[in-house]
């Protein structure tokens, strides 16, 4: 299992509007090749946040990367800058019972 972790910065106070956009894109997000899970955390006061996705793919295929870029494009009016996706090996994935 691998993780794509994307730090991002939104305009402060835009969390509610951006969340509506995200919810409308849920099916496209979850349909990304190899996608297993999606977690989005954010701080509405300063606009910082992280998207953490787990995937079964070690590397992001070029077509998937383009889809991810397009998904982030849907948030362009809220973003301070275009985020950069980083990939990692998952070394633990624990869940409480």
C-alpha positions in Angstrom: 0.0 0.0 0.0 1.1 3.5 -0.8 0.0 7.0 0.2 -0.3 10.2 -1.7 0.0 13.1 0.7 -0.8 16.6 -0.5 -0.4 19.6 1.7 -2.5 22.5 0.5 -3.4 26.1 1.3 -6.8 27.5 0.8 -8.0 31.0 1.3 -9.0 31.3 5.0 -12.8 30.9 5.5 -13.3 28.9 2.3 -13.7 25.5 3.9 -17.5 25.2 3.7 -17.6 26.1 0.0 -14.6 23.9 -0.9 -16.2 21.0 1.0 -19.3 21.3 -1.2 -17.1 21.0 -4.3 -15.2 18.1 -2.8 -18.4 16.2 -1.9 -19.7 16.7 -5.5 -16.4 15.2 -6.8 -16.5 12.1 -4.4 -17.2 9.6 -7.1 -14.4 10.9 -9.4 -11.9 11.0 -6.5 -12.7 7.4 -5.4 -12.6 6.2 -9.0 -8.9 7.2 -9.4 -6.8 4.2 -10.4 -5.7 2.2 -7.4 -7.6 4.5 -4.9 -8.3 2.8 -1.6 -9.1 5.6 0.8 -9.3 9.4 1.0 -8.9 11.6 4.0 -9.0 15.4 3.9 -8.1 17.5 6.9 -8.1 21.3 7.0 -7.9 24.3 9.3 -10.5 27.0 8.2 -8.8 29.8 10.1 -5.5 29.7 8.3 -6.5 27.6 5.2 -3.9 24.9 5.7 -4.8 21.3 5.0 -3.7 17.8 3.9 -5.2 15.2 1.6 -4.1 11.7 2.4 -5.1 9.0 0.0 -4.0 5.4 0.1 -3.5 3.6 -3.2 -2.3 0.2 -4.3 0.0 1.8 -6.9 3.6 2.6 -6.1 3.7 5.3 -8.8 1.0 7.5 -10.2 0.3 6.8 -13.9 0.5 9.9 -16.1 -3.3 9.7 -16.9 -4.1 9.5 -13.1 -1.8 12.5 -12.4 -3.7 14.5 -15.0 -7.0 13.5 -13.4 -5.7 14.6 -10.0 -4.5 17.9 -11.4 -8.0 18.4 -12.9 -9.7 17.6 -9.6 -7.5 20.2 -7.9 -8.5 22.6 -10.7 -12.0 22.5 -9.4 -10.8 24.2 -6.3 -8.9 27.0 -8.1 -11.0 29.8 -6.7 -10.3 28.7 -3.1 -6.6 27.7 -3.5 -3.7 30.1 -2.6 -1.5 28.0 -4.9 -1.6 24.7 -6.8 -0.6 21.9 -4.4 2.1 19.4 -5.0 1.3 15.7 -4.5 3.9 13.5 -2.8 4.0 9.7 -2.7 5.1 7.5 0.2 5.3 3.9 1.3 2.7 3.0 4.0 4.6 1.4 6.8 1.6 1.2 9.2 -2.1 1.5 8.7 -3.8 0.9 12.1 -7.4 1.4 12.9 -9.2 1.1 16.2 -11.9 -1.6 16.6 
